[in-house]
Amino acid sequence: RELERISHMKAKYILPLFLAVTASAALGHGGVQNAAVLARMEAMKAIGDATKVLGEMAKGAVAFDANAARAAAETIATHAADTPALFEAREEDPKSEAKPGIWENFADFTAKAGDLEGLAGDLATGLDTPEALRAGLGQLGDACKACHTEYRE
């Protein structure tokens, strides 16, 4: 019976979410010609997708799953750790949303990525309850906003 419920949940939530994410990726990154900029966009999209997984659980739209939540938080931590290297070279593309301030204040940009990495890593190790998820998700959102406000168009 439990396997039926899980299969139903996958069919009801995960497949449509996967299809929507895939479609939005194709639309959102269409026309990007610089491979380095595309790699940045894909990394940011992976963070966004993982955040959406956590958000759906926090809202109760999908059942809390500690393993899936930990995996999503680990995905965020991994991509946050990779972020400084992705932005180290000043690459341009008309579709890029990166502000020049990234390279003018790269130490601050790197620190903000490090903050997100640390918060997501800590969250991944302590995600045992929906309450822990809700508490940590707010902190992750604040860390994302701190960087995007300063460094994203």
PyRosetta script that sets phi, psi and omega in degrees:
from pyrosetta import init, pose_from_sequence

init()
pose = pose_from_sequence("RELERISHMKAKYILPLFLAVTASAALGHGGVQNAAVLARMEAMKAIGDATKVLGEMAKGAVAFDANAARAAAETIATHAADTPALFEAREEDPKSEAKPGIWENFADFTAKAGDLEGLAGDLATGLDTPEALRAGLGQLGDACKACHTEYRE")
pose.set_psi(1, -41.7)
pose.set_omega(1, 179.4)
pose.set_phi(2, -63.3)
pose.set_psi(2, -40.5)
pose.set_omega(2, 177.8)
pose.set_phi(3, -63.2)
pose.set_psi(3, -37.7)
pose.set_omega(3, 176.2)
pose.set_phi(4, -62.4)
pose.set_psi(4, -42.9)
pose.set_omega(4, 179.9)
pose.set_phi(5, -63.0)
pose.set_psi(5, -42.9)
pose.set_omega(5, 179.3)
pose.set_phi(6, -65.0)
pose.set_psi(6, -44.4)
pose.set_omega(6, 178.5)
pose.set_phi(7, -61.0)
pose.set_psi(7, -42.2)
pose.set_omega(7, 177.9)
pose.set_phi(8, -62.5)
pose.set_psi(8, -43.0)
pose.set_omega(8, 179.8)
pose.set_phi(9, -62.1)
pose.set_psi(9, -43.0)
pose.set_omega(9, 178.7)
pose.set_phi(10, -60.7)
pose.set_psi(10, -46.2)
pose.set_omega(10, -179.1)
pose.set_phi(11, -64.6)
pose.set_psi(11, -38.6)
pose.set_omega(11, -175.2)
pose.set_phi(12, -77.3)
pose.set_psi(12, -38.9)
pose.set_omega(12, -172.5)
pose.set_phi(13, -112.0)
pose.set_psi(13, -47.9)
pose.set_omega(13, -169.3)
pose.set_phi(14, -73.1)
pose.set_psi(14, -46.6)
pose.set_omega(14, -179.2)
pose.set_phi(15, -61.7)
pose.set_psi(15, -49.7)
pose.set_omega(15, 177.8)
pose.set_phi(16, -60.8)
pose.set_psi(16, -38.3)
pose.set_omega(16, 178.3)
pose.set_phi(17, -63.3)
pose.set_psi(17, -44.2)
pose.set_omega(17, 178.6)
pose.set_phi(18, -60.2)
pose.set_psi(18, -45.4)
pose.set_omega(18, -179.2)
pose.set_phi(19, -64.4)
pose.set_psi(19, -40.7)
pose.set_omega(19, 178.9)
pose.set_phi(20, -65.4)
pose.set_psi(20, -42.7)
pose.set_omega(20, -179.9)
pose.set_phi(21, -64.8)
pose.set_psi(21, -43.7)
pose.set_omega(21, 179.8)
pose.set_phi(22, -62.4)
pose.set_psi(22, -44.3)
pose.set_omega(22, 179.6)
pose.set_phi(23, -64.5)
pose.set_psi(23, -42.0)
pose.set_omega(23, -179.3)
pose.set_phi(24, -68.2)
pose.set_psi(24, -32.0)
pose.set_omega(24, 177.4)
pose.set_phi(25, -64.8)
pose.set_psi(25, -42.9)
pose.set_omega(25, -179.7)
pose.set_phi(26, -63.8)
pose.set_psi(26, -40.8)
pose.set_omega(26, -179.9)
pose.set_phi(27, -74.2)
pose.set_psi(27, -43.1)
pose.set_omega(27, -174.6)
pose.set_phi(28, -69.6)
pose.set_psi(28, -28.3)
pose.set_omega(28, -176.6)
pose.set_phi(29, -109.1)
pose.set_psi(29, 8.1)
pose.set_omega(29, 178.3)
pose.set_phi(30, -64.3)
pose.set_psi(30, 136.6)
pose.set_omega(30, 177.3)
pose.set_phi(31, 87.3)
pose.set_psi(31, -3.4)
pose.set_omega(31, 176.8)
pose.set_phi(32, -72.9)
pose.set_psi(32, 125.1)
pose.set_omega(32, -176.3)
pose.set_phi(33, -105.1)
pose.set_psi(33, -23.0)
pose.set_omega(33, -178.9)
pose.set_phi(34, -88.3)
pose.set_psi(34, 118.8)
pose.set_omega(34, -176.8)
pose.set_phi(35, -61.3)
pose.set_psi(35, -35.5)
pose.set_omega(35, 179.9)
pose.set_phi(36, -67.8)
pose.set_psi(36, -40.1)
pose.set_omega(36, 177.7)
pose.set_phi(37, -66.9)
pose.set_psi(37, -40.6)
pose.set_omega(37, 177.6)
pose.set_phi(38, -61.8)
pose.set_psi(38, -40.8)
pose.set_omega(38, 178.1)
pose.set_phi(39, -62.0)
pose.set_psi(39, -40.5)
pose.set_omega(39, 176.6)
pose.set_phi(40, -61.6)
pose.set_psi(40, -46.6)
pose.set_omega(40, -177.9)
pose.set_phi(41, -63.1)
pose.set_psi(41, -39.3)
pose.set_omega(41, 179.0)
pose.set_phi(42, -65.6)
pose.set_psi(42, -39.8)
pose.set_omega(42, 178.2)
pose.set_phi(43, -64.6)
pose.set_psi(43, -43.8)
pose.set_omega(43, 178.9)
pose.set_phi(44, -65.6)
pose.set_psi(44, -36.5)
pose.set_omega(44, 177.6)
pose.set_phi(45, -65.3)
pose.set_psi(45, -39.9)
pose.set_omega(45, 178.2)
pose.set_phi(46, -62.2)
pose.set_psi(46, -39.8)
pose.set_omega(46, 176.2)
pose.set_phi(47, -63.5)
pose.set_psi(47, -45.0)
pose.set_omega(47, 178.8)
pose.set_phi(48, -61.8)
pose.set_psi(48, -42.6)
pose.set_omega(48, 179.2)
pose.set_phi(49, -63.1)
pose.set_psi(49, -43.2)
pose.set_omega(49, 179.4)
pose.set_phi(50, -65.7)
pose.set_psi(50, -37.7)
pose.set_omega(50, 177.7)
pose.set_phi(51, -64.5)
pose.set_psi(51, -37.8)
pose.set_omega(51, 177.6)
pose.set_phi(52, -63.4)
pose.set_psi(52, -40.2)
pose.set_omega(52, 177.2)
pose.set_phi(53, -58.1)
pose.set_psi(53, -47.6)
pose.set_omega(53, 179.8)
pose.set_phi(54, -64.6)
pose.set_psi(54, -40.8)
pose.set_omega(54, -179.7)
pose.set_phi(55, -63.4)
pose.set_psi(55, -40.8)
pose.set_omega(55, 178.3)
pose.set_phi(56, -63.1)
pose.set_psi(56, -38.3)
pose.set_omega(56, 177.2)
pose.set_phi(57, -69.3)
pose.set_psi(57, -42.7)
pose.set_omega(57, -178.1)
pose.set_phi(58, -63.0)
pose.set_psi(58, -36.3)
pose.set_omega(58, 178.8)
pose.set_phi(59, -77.4)
pose.set_psi(59, -15.2)
pose.set_omega(59, -176.8)
pose.set_phi(60, 85.0)
pose.set_psi(60, 9.4)
pose.set_omega(60, 178.5)
pose.set_phi(61, -68.4)
pose.set_psi(61, -29.4)
pose.set_omega(61, 171.3)
pose.set_phi(62, -130.6)
pose.set_psi(62, 155.0)
pose.set_omega(62, -178.5)
pose.set_phi(63, -65.0)
pose.set_psi(63, 144.1)
pose.set_omega(63, 176.7)
pose.set_phi(64, -64.7)
pose.set_psi(64, 131.0)
pose.set_omega(64, 178.2)
pose.set_phi(65, -132.4)
pose.set_psi(65, 105.5)
pose.set_omega(65, -174.5)
pose.set_phi(66, -57.9)
pose.set_psi(66, -41.3)
pose.set_omega(66, -179.2)
pose.set_phi(67, -65.8)
pose.set_psi(67, -43.3)
pose.set_omega(67, 178.2)
pose.set_phi(68, -66.7)
pose.set_psi(68, -38.2)
pose.set_omega(68, 179.0)
pose.set_phi(69, -65.7)
pose.set_psi(69, -43.4)
pose.set_omega(69, 177.8)
pose.set_phi(70, -62.3)
pose.set_psi(70, -42.6)
pose.set_omega(70, 179.6)
pose.set_phi(71, -62.1)
pose.set_psi(71, -41.0)
pose.set_omega(71, 178.8)
pose.set_phi(72, -65.1)
pose.set_psi(72, -43.5)
pose.set_omega(72, 178.5)
pose.set_phi(73, -64.3)
pose.set_psi(73, -38.3)
pose.set_omega(73, 177.4)
pose.set_phi(74, -65.9)
pose.set_psi(74, -36.4)
pose.set_omega(74, 176.0)
pose.set_phi(75, -61.0)
pose.set_psi(75, -44.2)
pose.set_omega(75, 178.6)
pose.set_phi(76, -61.5)
pose.set_psi(76, -46.7)
pose.set_omega(76, -179.1)
pose.set_phi(77, -60.8)
pose.set_psi(77, -43.5)
pose.set_omega(77, -179.0)
pose.set_phi(78, -62.6)
pose.set_psi(78, -47.9)
pose.set_omega(78, -179.1)
pose.set_phi(79, -69.8)
pose.set_psi(79, -33.4)
pose.set_omega(79, 176.0)
pose.set_phi(80, -64.3)
pose.set_psi(80, -38.9)
pose.set_omega(80, 178.2)
pose.set_phi(81, -64.7)
pose.set_psi(81, -33.4)
pose.set_omega(81, -179.6)
pose.set_phi(82, -80.5)
pose.set_psi(82, -17.0)
pose.set_omega(82, -172.4)
pose.set_phi(83, -56.5)
pose.set_psi(83, -49.0)
pose.set_omega(83, -178.9)
pose.set_phi(84, -56.9)
pose.set_psi(84, -41.8)
pose.set_omega(84, 179.9)
pose.set_phi(85, -64.6)
pose.set_psi(85, -35.7)
pose.set_omega(85, 179.7)
pose.set_phi(86, -66.9)
pose.set_psi(86, -28.1)
pose.set_omega(86, -176.9)
pose.set_phi(87, -104.0)
pose.set_psi(87, 0.5)
pose.set_omega(87, -175.2)
pose.set_phi(88, -57.0)
pose.set_psi(88, -47.5)
pose.set_omega(88, 177.0)
pose.set_phi(89, -82.8)
pose.set_psi(89, 139.2)
pose.set_omega(89, 179.2)
pose.set_phi(90, -82.9)
pose.set_psi(90, 95.0)
pose.set_omega(90, -178.6)
pose.set_phi(91, -103.2)
pose.set_psi(91, 145.6)
pose.set_omega(91, -177.8)
pose.set_phi(92, -119.3)
pose.set_psi(92, 149.5)
pose.set_omega(92, 172.3)
pose.set_phi(93, -163.7)
pose.set_psi(93, 140.0)
pose.set_omega(93, 179.7)
pose.set_phi(94, -56.9)
pose.set_psi(94, -26.5)
pose.set_omega(94, -179.5)
pose.set_phi(95, -85.7)
pose.set_psi(95, -8.2)
pose.set_omega(95, -177.5)
pose.set_phi(96, -66.5)
pose.set_psi(96, 142.0)
pose.set_omega(96, 176.5)
pose.set_phi(97, -108.0)
pose.set_psi(97, 10.2)
pose.set_omega(97, -179.0)
pose.set_phi(98, -76.8)
pose.set_psi(98, 130.5)
pose.set_omega(98, 176.7)
pose.set_phi(99, -85.8)
pose.set_psi(99, 151.6)
pose.set_omega(99, 178.7)
pose.set_phi(100, -59.3)
pose.set_psi(100, -22.4)
pose.set_omega(100, 179.8)
pose.set_phi(101, -57.3)
pose.set_psi(101, -24.5)
pose.set_omega(101, 178.0)
pose.set_phi(102, -54.6)
pose.set_psi(102, -47.9)
pose.set_omega(102, -174.5)
pose.set_phi(103, -86.1)
pose.set_psi(103, -19.6)
pose.set_omega(103, 176.6)
pose.set_phi(104, -77.4)
pose.set_psi(104, -26.1)
pose.set_omega(104, -179.6)
pose.set_phi(105, -137.7)
pose.set_psi(105, 56.2)
pose.set_omega(105, -173.6)
pose.set_phi(106, -61.7)
pose.set_psi(106, -32.1)
pose.set_omega(106, 179.1)
pose.set_phi(107, -63.2)
pose.set_psi(107, -41.7)
pose.set_omega(107, 178.5)
pose.set_phi(108, -67.9)
pose.set_psi(108, -42.5)
pose.set_omega(108, 177.7)
pose.set_phi(109, -58.1)
pose.set_psi(109, -46.6)
pose.set_omega(109, 179.0)
pose.set_phi(110, -62.6)
pose.set_psi(110, -40.9)
pose.set_omega(110, 178.9)
pose.set_phi(111, -63.0)
pose.set_psi(111, -40.7)
pose.set_omega(111, 178.9)
pose.set_phi(112, -65.1)
pose.set_psi(112, -40.3)
pose.set_omega(112, 175.8)
pose.set_phi(113, -63.1)
pose.set_psi(113, -39.6)
pose.set_omega(113, 177.7)
pose.set_phi(114, -64.6)
pose.set_psi(114, -37.0)
pose.set_omega(114, 176.7)
pose.set_phi(115, -62.2)
pose.set_psi(115, -45.4)
pose.set_omega(115, 179.2)
pose.set_phi(116, -63.5)
pose.set_psi(116, -43.6)
pose.set_omega(116, 178.7)
pose.set_phi(117, -57.9)
pose.set_psi(117, -47.2)
pose.set_omega(117, -178.7)
pose.set_phi(118, -63.7)
pose.set_psi(118, -44.9)
pose.set_omega(118, 179.6)
pose.set_phi(119, -63.0)
pose.set_psi(119, -44.4)
pose.set_omega(119, -179.1)
pose.set_phi(120, -67.3)
pose.set_psi(120, -39.6)
pose.set_omega(120, 177.8)
pose.set_phi(121, -63.6)
pose.set_psi(121, -43.9)
pose.set_omega(121, 177.3)
pose.set_phi(122, -63.4)
pose.set_psi(122, -41.9)
pose.set_omega(122, 179.8)
pose.set_phi(123, -62.3)
pose.set_psi(123, -42.8)
pose.set_omega(123, -178.3)
pose.set_phi(124, -59.3)
pose.set_psi(124, -35.3)
pose.set_omega(124, -177.8)
pose.set_phi(125, -81.9)
pose.set_psi(125, -16.5)
pose.set_omega(125, -176.4)
pose.set_phi(126, -116.9)
pose.set_psi(126, 17.1)
pose.set_omega(126, -175.7)
pose.set_phi(127, -88.4)
pose.set_psi(127, 87.6)
pose.set_omega(127, -179.5)
pose.set_phi(128, -116.4)
pose.set_psi(128, -14.3)
pose.set_omega(128, -176.1)
pose.set_phi(129, -140.6)
pose.set_psi(129, 158.0)
pose.set_omega(129, 174.7)
pose.set_phi(130, -60.4)
pose.set_psi(130, -31.9)
pose.set_omega(130, 179.8)
pose.set_phi(131, -66.3)
pose.set_psi(131, -40.6)
pose.set_omega(131, 177.1)
pose.set_phi(132, -64.2)
pose.set_psi(132, -38.4)
pose.set_omega(132, 177.8)
pose.set_phi(133, -62.5)
pose.set_psi(133, -49.1)
pose.set_omega(133, -178.3)
pose.set_phi(134, -61.7)
pose.set_psi(134, -40.6)
pose.set_omega(134, 179.3)
pose.set_phi(135, -64.9)
pose.set_psi(135, -44.0)
pose.set_omega(135, -177.8)
pose.set_phi(136, -74.3)
pose.set_psi(136, -30.9)
pose.set_omega(136, -178.1)
pose.set_phi(137, -63.9)
pose.set_psi(137, -37.6)
pose.set_omega(137, 177.1)
pose.set_phi(138, -61.6)
pose.set_psi(138, -41.1)
pose.set_omega(138, 178.4)
pose.set_phi(139, -66.1)
pose.set_psi(139, -40.5)
pose.set_omega(139, 177.4)
pose.set_phi(140, -62.1)
pose.set_psi(140, -44.1)
pose.set_omega(140, 178.6)
pose.set_phi(141, -59.9)
pose.set_psi(141, -41.2)
pose.set_omega(141, 178.3)
pose.set_phi(142, -64.2)
pose.set_psi(142, -39.0)
pose.set_omega(142, 179.6)
pose.set_phi(143, -66.9)
pose.set_psi(143, -41.3)
pose.set_omega(143, 177.3)
pose.set_phi(144, -63.2)
pose.set_psi(144, -46.1)
pose.set_omega(144, -178.2)
pose.set_phi(145, -62.4)
pose.set_psi(145, -39.1)
pose.set_omega(145, -179.3)
pose.set_phi(146, -58.7)
pose.set_psi(146, -39.4)
pose.set_omega(146, -179.7)
pose.set_phi(147, -79.2)
pose.set_psi(147, -46.0)
pose.set_omega(147, -177.1)
pose.set_phi(148, -63.7)
pose.set_psi(148, -37.3)
pose.set_omega(148, 179.6)
pose.set_phi(149, -60.3)
pose.set_psi(149, -39.6)
pose.set_omega(149, -176.3)
pose.set_phi(150, -86.3)
pose.set_psi(150, -35.7)
pose.set_omega(150, -165.5)
pose.set_phi(151, -123.1)
pose.set_psi(151, 6.0)
pose.set_omega(151, -179.2)
pose.set_phi(152, -126.0)
pose.set_psi(152, 137.3)
pose.set_omega(152, 177.6)
pose.set_phi(153, -65.4)
pose.dump_pdb("model.pdb")
